[in-house]
């Protein structure tokens, strides 16, 4: 989320609520209001990013279980492996791509336009290549899409799409494009331990280029 720098947004919000009250209903003595959108800030006075919504935050180094929105799930989460801080780094990489390119890196949809883990993994293979065998051996769930030698099985008839980061990236060229893709790939690694840390990312050439 972003903080609010243009306080006129709040003034307009209050005025609109007074003049045109939101629809509401009462359930078990609690009043529920329909949502009302904020207006856009004037003169591009966008606020600073704010860390929030920490209801799913975890304490400790390693955890298990399902986390993350579908298209942002890290490989270790998809395969029901233990996960740690590096799962967040995968999230950062996928989200930076989505924001910078104004489109999703991973679509992960089946023929019915429903989220499909198999399609998701197939797209990962298209972008990153096949995962190392030692990574696949961390979970029996990987046997659904890879054989014992680490080759793609095409589970359910799902094939690896003909896509690449080089073709999907549309805003840069030359060295800028090369550095950007290296930056993204430093976060989108199959093996969690091989992803850059947040501290290392701050020193990345693409972030520090002029």
N, C-alpha and C positions, 0 to 999 in steps of 0.2 A: 504494500500500500504506500501511498504518498501522503506526506503531511500537507496541511492547507496553509498556503502563504497568502492567498488572496481572500481575506476575511469577508469580502462582499458576497462570496458564495454562501456563507452561513446566513448573512442578513437576508439574501434573496430566498433562501430555503425557508426561513422562519416566516417571512412575509407570505410566501406562496401557501404555506400550511395554514396560516390564519385566514387567507382569502378563499382558499380552495382546500378544505380539510381532506385528509386522506381517508379512503374507505377503511372501515374497521369493523371488528366483531368481537364479542365477548365470549370466551370459553373458560368455564370453571373460574369465573370471577377475574379472569385475566383478559385485558384488552389487547387484541392483536391488530396491528396496523399494516396496511399495504406499504410497500417500499416506495420511496420517492427519490428520484435521481437528483444529484447535484448538478448545477450548471458548470460549464468549463471555466477555468481561470482566465482572467484578462491578461493580455500581454505575455502569454506563455509563462505565467508565474506558477509553474509546477513546483510542488514541494519536494522535500528530500525523501528518499526511500526510508521506510520504517519497518523494522522487523516486528511482526505481529502474528496473531493466531497461533500461539505456541501450545495449543491444546494437545498436539501429538508429539511434543518434544519429549525426548528420552534422556535419562541420566545414565552414564556409563559408556563403555567402549563398544561392546558388541550386543546385538539384539537379534531376535528372530520374529517372523511374522510379516504380514502384508502392510506395506506403507506406500505412499506416493500415488498421485493421480496416474491413471493407466498409461498414457503415452509418455510419462516421465519416469516410469519405473526403471530402476537400474537392473542390469542382468541378474545380479545376485538375489534381488528381490523376486524377480520373475521365476527364478529356479529354486525359491524357498531355501536359500542359503543364509547363514548368519550375515548380518550387515552392520556397517559402522558409519563413521563420519563420511567416508568416501562415497557413500550412496548419495549424499547431498551434493558432492562435487559433480556426479553424473547429472543430477537435476540442474545444476548451474549451467553446465555445458549445453544441455538441451534447450533450456530457457533462453540463454543468450542467443542461440541460433534463431529461435522463434521470434524473438524481439527484433534482432538485427535484420533478419530476412523477411519478416512479416508473413511467415508461414511456418507450419510445423515441419520439423525434421522427420519425425516419426508420425505416420498416420495410423498404421496398425489396424486397418479395417478389413473385414472379410467381404464376401460378395453381397451380404445383406447390410453393409455399412455399419456393422457392429464391431466393437473392439474385439480383437483376436490376439491372444498371446503368441500364437504360432506365427502370425503375420508380423507381429512386432519383432520377434527374434529374427525372422527372415530379413527384415529391413536392417537390423543391426549387422547381420552377416554381409549384406550388400555394401554397407558403409565401412565396416571395420575389418572385413575378412573373417575367416573361421576363428573361433576362440581356441586358445591353447587347450590341449588335452588335459593338462593338470587342473585347469579351472573347471572343466566339465566333470571331472572326477569328484568334485566337492559335493555333488548332489545327484541322486538318482533321477530327479525330475528332468535332467538334461536328456535322458534316454528317449524322451517323447519326440525330440526333434533332431538328435544327433546319434550316430551309431557309436560302437565301442572304440572306433578309431578316430572319432571326432568329425566324421563326414556328415553332411546334411542328409536327413532322411526324407524330407518333404512330407512330413506328417499331415495327413488329411488332404494330400494333394497340393499343399502350399509350396510354391517354388520361390527361389530367391529372386527378387525383382531386379531388373536392369537399371539400377540407379547408383549414383555416386555423389559424394559431397562436392566434388569438383563441378559436376554438371548442375547440381541443385543450387549452388551458391551463385547469386546473380548480381551482387552489388559491388564487387571488387574485381581487380585484375592485377596481374603481375605479382610483385613481391608482397603487396598488401593482401592479396588473396591467399598467397602461400602462407604468410604468417598467421592470418586469421584461421585457416584450416588447421594449421599446426596447433594453434591455441585451443580450438574446439576438440581436436583429437587428444590433446593432453588431458582432457577431462573425460572423454568418452573412450575409456579403455575397458576391455573385458575384465581384466584382473583388477580388482579394487585397489590393491596395493601399488599398482603402477600408475594410478591417476595422480596428477599433481595435487599438492595440498593447497589450501586457500592462501597461505603465505607465499608459496612458490608461484602461484598464479599472479600475484601482485607484481612480480618481477618479469612477467612474460613480455617478450619483445613487441608483440602486437599491441598490448595495452600501453606500452611506454613509447611507441613510435610516434613521431610528429608528422 
